[in-house]
Structures are given as C-alpha cells and as structure tokens.
Amino acid sequence: MGYSIYVKVESEEVAEKFYDFLYKNMKHINKEMFDLDDNCYGLDTDLSYADEDCFTIGFEYGGGGADRAYAHCITKWIARKVGEGKYFWDSDEMKLGEDITLAKSLKESVKSIFHNPNRKETITMKEAKERAVTQLLGFYVFGKDRADETIVWIDNEIKRLDELWDKKEKNV
C-alpha cells in the first residue's frame, strides 16, 4: 500500500509545467545521499482521489526515511509556490505553517521534547534529538547516523529548486 501527498493547482497547465520543472531539476535523495538507485516515491500529477474535478502535483510513495521527508518538503514548497497554502496527505487537508527549514523544525522539536513537562522519565539532550529525528524524518530505513547531513541536504535542495523556479518564472 502506498501513500500520497499532493497539492491542488489551478489548471492542468500549471500541474504539467511544475511536473516538467521537477522532472528536469529535482535530484533524487537516495541516489545523492545513499548511493542507491531506487526511490520510494514517484512524482505524479494524478493524485486527486477524493476530488476528481481538480489538478494536482505531488508524490506517491511507499517508503519511509529520507525519501519520504524529501517528498513532504518538496510538496510543501510546491504548495507555497502554486498551491493555495495547503496540501493533502492521503486526502486529508494539511495547512502550511510558517515557512521554516527542516533544520529549524528539528531544533524546535528537540527543545519541545527535552522540555516537555509531561514526560515522566529524564532524558538527555542527545536522546531528545534522537526522538525528534525519528518523529521528523522517520529514520528507520537508513539509520540516524546521517540525519544532520540529510537535513542539510534537503534544506539546500529546496533552496536550489526555489532559486531555479524563481529564475525560470522571471525569464518567462
């Protein structure tokens, strides 16, 4: 069974334009970071299962770990660029929060876990970070040993795609 995460866009033309851009410019994290040829996600424009009268762009995926986190980050970025400020995860509408990097999200999660007044056991900051990484990235596939490097790679890739898209749109 797979999962989907997608953005509704205003027209088929917008969906195809963004799909074409990503197909030509998106790097694959499993290949880049882990020297693997497979990806657990597929870029797609037909993901609107619950709403047949719309156009979408997003990902169908079946894995977890770095590639799942990457697909989610790219989808949130698409929502900011051409979506309506929201995206859909297995047909559930998700509102975008503040536009922050994955690194900042991790830092905030570590603080929240470490300073949680409802937690009964005492944990170290290192243990809080391990829990935050697991929550944020679901790192059970590739291991947590490369989490910091992977987060930086994802943040840099989103920034690179953003700059390429803005440059492309400026020249149209």
Phi, psi and omega per residue, in radians:
M1 nan 2.432 3.135
G2 -1.951 3.026 3.114
Y3 -2.156 2.795 3.084
S4 -2.324 2.598 3.043
I5 -2.438 2.241 -3.018
Y6 -2.681 2.916 3.103
V7 -2.120 2.341 3.004
K8 -1.441 2.344 3.123
V9 -2.130 2.900 -2.972
E10 -1.239 -0.428 -3.079
S11 -2.711 2.857 3.068
E12 -1.091 -0.616 3.122
E13 -1.063 -0.772 3.119
V14 -1.131 -0.773 3.132
A15 -1.046 -0.819 -3.125
E16 -1.164 -0.671 3.120
K17 -1.098 -0.789 -3.139
F18 -1.224 -0.709 3.091
Y19 -1.024 -0.814 3.132
D20 -1.049 -0.762 3.117
F21 -1.053 -0.853 -3.119
L22 -1.163 -0.697 3.134
Y23 -1.029 -0.664 -3.120
K24 -1.439 -0.483 -2.958
N25 -2.028 -0.344 -3.059
M26 -1.314 2.290 3.033
K27 -1.526 2.734 3.136
H28 -1.802 2.077 -3.004
I29 -1.072 -0.676 -3.135
N30 -1.090 -0.681 3.111
K31 -1.243 -0.809 -3.058
E32 -1.222 -0.739 -3.030
M33 -1.661 -0.596 -2.963
F34 -2.125 0.079 3.123
D35 0.953 0.706 3.077
L36 -1.922 2.503 -3.138
D37 -1.498 -0.252 -3.092
D38 -1.662 2.688 3.015
N39 -2.261 2.481 -3.131
C40 -1.584 0.171 3.134
Y41 -2.306 2.737 3.070
G42 -2.330 2.258 3.084
L43 -1.226 2.365 -3.028
D44 -2.625 2.716 3.068
T45 -2.025 0.125 -3.121
D46 -2.172 1.280 -3.060
L47 -2.184 0.246 -3.041
S48 -1.598 1.096 -3.058
Y49 -1.021 -0.715 -3.046
A50 -1.469 -0.332 -3.043
D51 -2.380 1.638 -3.049
E52 -1.209 -0.311 -3.052
D53 -1.677 0.661 3.124
C54 -2.522 2.950 3.114
F55 -1.954 2.478 -3.052
T56 -2.368 2.826 2.914
I57 -2.523 2.395 -3.110
G58 3.061 -2.621 -3.013
F59 -2.351 2.532 2.949
E60 -1.895 2.235 -3.099
Y61 -2.520 2.768 -3.122
G62 -2.286 -0.013 -3.067
G63 -1.915 -2.992 3.091
G64 -2.419 3.050 3.106
G65 1.681 -2.580 -3.016
A66 -1.044 -0.736 -3.098
D67 -1.183 -0.607 3.082
R68 -1.165 -0.800 3.121
A69 -1.064 -0.710 3.128
Y70 -1.094 -0.821 3.128
A71 -1.062 -0.693 3.126
H72 -1.167 -0.747 -3.140
C73 -1.126 -0.731 3.121
I74 -1.143 -0.702 -3.138
T75 -1.120 -0.720 3.084
K76 -1.097 -0.670 3.100
W77 -1.131 -0.746 3.086
I78 -1.027 -0.749 -3.139
A79 -1.054 -0.639 3.114
R80 -1.251 -0.575 -3.079
K81 -1.408 -0.848 -3.030
V82 -2.331 0.023 3.134
G83 -1.586 -2.960 -3.122
E84 -1.830 0.528 -3.130
G85 1.376 0.287 3.118
K86 -2.617 2.859 3.076
Y87 -2.478 3.019 -3.067
F88 -2.179 2.291 3.132
W89 -2.074 1.891 -3.051
D90 0.871 0.846 3.095
S91 1.280 -0.063 3.067
D92 -1.550 2.231 -3.138
E93 -1.256 2.297 3.125
M94 -2.121 2.214 3.104
K95 -1.507 2.487 3.108
L96 -1.332 2.424 3.022
G97 -1.593 -2.744 3.093
E98 -1.067 2.499 3.119
D99 -1.333 1.712 -3.132
I100 -2.242 2.788 3.128
T101 -1.324 2.832 3.079
L102 -1.102 -0.643 3.123
A103 -1.069 -0.737 3.126
K104 -1.196 -0.666 3.080
S105 -1.050 -0.747 3.133
L106 -1.095 -0.788 -3.126
K107 -1.048 -0.762 3.126
E108 -1.154 -0.668 3.116
S109 -1.142 -0.718 3.122
V110 -1.050 -0.822 3.128
K111 -1.046 -0.782 -3.118
S112 -1.085 -0.762 3.135
I113 -1.190 -0.787 -3.082
F114 -1.131 -0.702 -3.066
H115 -1.691 0.265 -3.113
N116 -1.150 1.986 -3.107
P117 -1.233 -0.290 -3.118
N118 -1.535 -0.144 -3.132
R119 -1.282 2.309 -3.081
K120 -1.506 -0.595 -3.105
E121 -1.622 2.742 3.068
T122 -1.561 2.337 3.103
I123 -2.251 2.769 3.080
T124 -1.508 2.911 3.079
M125 -1.094 -0.626 3.103
K126 -1.082 -0.772 3.108
E127 -1.130 -0.659 3.095
A128 -1.091 -0.716 3.127
K129 -1.153 -0.733 3.119
E130 -1.039 -0.737 3.111
R131 -1.148 -0.723 3.141
A132 -1.126 -0.732 3.107
V133 -1.062 -0.770 3.134
T134 -1.090 -0.748 3.124
Q135 -1.162 -0.759 -3.038
L136 -1.336 -0.724 -3.027
L137 -1.977 -0.233 -3.088
G138 1.063 0.735 -2.988
F139 -1.318 1.318 3.013
Y140 -1.983 -0.211 -3.100
V141 -1.436 -0.894 -3.029
F142 -1.818 -0.116 -3.129
G143 1.615 2.747 -3.059
K144 -1.503 -0.146 -3.047
D145 -1.115 -0.355 -3.132
R146 -1.999 0.339 -3.061
A147 -1.063 -0.846 -3.113
D148 -1.048 -0.786 3.133
E149 -1.104 -0.709 -3.136
T150 -1.164 -0.734 3.116
I151 -1.075 -0.774 3.099
V152 -1.085 -0.743 3.141
W153 -1.065 -0.813 -3.139
I154 -1.086 -0.822 3.127
D155 -1.031 -0.761 3.132
N156 -1.165 -0.631 3.132
E157 -1.180 -0.725 3.104
I158 -1.104 -0.739 3.113
K159 -1.090 -0.746 3.132
R160 -1.093 -0.807 3.119
L161 -1.096 -0.703 3.127
D162 -1.056 -0.803 3.134
E163 -1.137 -0.709 3.105
L164 -1.117 -0.759 -3.140
W165 -1.114 -0.800 -3.135
D166 -1.087 -0.696 3.109
K167 -1.139 -0.739 3.123
K168 -1.100 -0.792 -3.113
E169 -1.183 -0.575 3.125
K170 -1.164 -0.595 -3.085
N171 -1.532 0.001 -3.119
V172 -1.396 nan nan
